[in-house]
């Protein structure tokens, strides 16, 4: 069975190996992140650690949005330029996309730093300096995201993901550990300086390695720039990812408003425990997106249809297996957070429903984005987000974590139905893991 999963030379086998690589990197990253957070909490104390988490969360959220969707649209633009032999535009995008995201994020970061300075009398005195450092971190964070998209578009998964998810975490641990051993006070500002240094070092190292590999992969020559086209593809994708982020955080944010911090902590532990299922979806999405765009650009509908069916199958069945394992081991896994967290075990079953149903249609949101249906995909995510907000407000005050899990699962089921219907109507593909893929309709692909 292992040989069947990892062996073979076809594109299906390659996809499984690449997705497996991404999954392993994400799991390793999650372990390093958890370890680093435990260390920082112990070294810094609760007050400074709280400030650090607050600022670092803003860096993660804003940094994920400030590339204008270019990190994802790269997986559509690069294969299209490569397929059509438009090498000047390809070279222009490989260089220009990084300059655009760097300059834009640097300008936004300066404006954000100005806002922090302006509102400093109303901001906690211990938060101003860490927030300023966070602003200085954003440009490197954004460029790293862009380089990740470029690398994944060439199937260089380790080059795309390792600097952000593994090397950066290891550097944060190493730098803060060095400060602690040297006897320096490890407050929020020092921890943010360490994190900023880690982000910049990892990004620059990734840039050097990426440029070296691109030289051997893309022929030298003049560059052409089509910024308007790049943004016309990227901004709708940014809308999709923005609504996805909002959907991902709504349950926790609403729970914080209506229930105790202890209940929020239990729910957060449940979500983190089930994150393994989401990693599978992420791995397959990251692996398949640029191939969807490539086969569409070639006009090879049969190959695209078969590849979509393969991607869905290898999203759903591993997700289902992982969910079963996590539910079976739920109590001991929650106990690792502390004995009091075991009370959230039954919430896991409610939360798992939405994840499994969502996995049944695989990475179809990437399929829609890569084939030019970004706006309808963004609308589906916006409607799902709105439903999640309404359901959370209605259910959380009375049912707490169970209500938050139910609201999110119902919203994910609704989102899945919408995506299934859109792909069926627009592309003529029947995207369900447990039904045979067919292409009897041609839709508007």
URTACOR-V978584 format. One record per backbone hydrogen bond with DSSP energy under -0.5 kcal/mol. CO is the residue of the C=O (numbers start at 1). NH is the residue of the N-H. If there is no record, write none. Layout:
CO:NH
CO:NH
This chain:
1:5
2:6
3:7
10:14
11:15
12:16
13:17
14:18
15:19
16:20
17:21
18:22
19:23
20:24
21:25
22:26
23:27
24:28
25:29
26:30
27:31
28:32
29:33
30:34
31:35
32:36
33:37
34:38
35:39
36:40
37:41
38:42
39:43
40:44
41:45
45:49
46:50
47:51
48:52
49:53
50:54
51:55
52:56
53:57
54:58
55:59
56:60
57:61
58:62
59:63
60:64
61:65
62:65
62:66
65:68
67:70
69:72
69:73
70:74
72:75
73:76
73:77
74:78
76:80
77:81
78:82
79:83
80:84
81:85
81:86
82:85
85:87
86:90
87:91
88:92
88:224
89:93
90:94
91:95
92:96
93:97
95:99
96:100
97:101
98:102
99:103
100:104
101:105
102:106
103:107
104:108
105:109
106:110
107:111
108:112
109:113
110:114
111:115
112:116
113:117
114:118
115:119
117:120
119:122
119:123
120:123
124:127
124:128
125:129
127:131
128:132
129:133
130:134
131:135
132:136
133:137
134:138
135:139
137:141
138:142
139:143
140:144
141:145
142:146
143:147
144:148
145:149
146:150
147:151
148:152
149:153
151:154
151:156
152:155
155:157
156:160
157:161
158:162
161:165
162:166
162:167
163:168
166:170
167:171
168:172
169:173
170:174
171:175
172:176
173:177
174:178
175:179
176:180
177:181
178:182
179:184
180:183
184:186
185:187
187:191
188:192
189:193
190:194
191:195
192:196
193:197
194:198
195:199
196:200
197:201
198:202
199:203
200:204
201:205
202:206
203:207
204:208
205:209
206:210
207:211
208:212
209:213
210:214
211:215
212:216
214:217
214:218
226:230
227:231
228:232
229:233
230:234
231:235
233:237
234:238
235:239
236:240
237:241
238:242
239:243
240:244
241:245
242:246
243:247
244:248
245:249
246:250
247:251
249:253
250:254
251:255
252:256
253:257
254:257
254:258
255:259
260:264
261:265
262:266
263:267
264:268
265:269
266:270
267:271
268:272
269:273
270:274
272:275
273:276
274:277
274:278
275:279
276:280
277:281
278:282
279:283
280:284
281:285
282:286
283:287
284:288
285:289
288:291
288:292
289:293
290:294
291:295
292:296
293:297
294:298
295:299
295:300
296:299
299:301
300:304
301:305
302:306
303:307
304:308
305:309
306:310
307:311
308:312
309:313
310:314
312:315
312:316
313:317
315:319
316:320
317:321
318:322
319:323
320:324
321:325
322:326
323:327
324:328
325:329
327:330
329:333
330:334
331:335
332:336
334:337
334:338
335:338
338:341
339:342
340:343
341:344
342:345
344:347
344:348
345:348
345:349
346:350
347:351
348:352
349:353
350:353
350:354
351:355
352:356
353:357
354:358
355:359
356:360
357:360
358:361
359:362
360:433
362:364
363:366
363:367
364:368
365:369
366:370
367:371
368:373
369:372
373:377
374:378
375:379
376:380
377:381
378:382
379:383
380:384
381:385
382:386
383:387
384:388
385:389
386:390
387:391
388:392
389:393
390:394
391:395
392:396
395:399
396:400
399:402
399:403
400:404
401:405
402:406
403:407
404:408
405:409
406:410
407:411
408:412
409:413
410:414
411:415
412:416
413:417
414:418
415:419
416:420
417:421
418:422
419:423
420:424
421:425
422:426
423:427
423:428
423:429
424:428
426:444
428:441
429:431
430:432
432:435
438:430
442:445
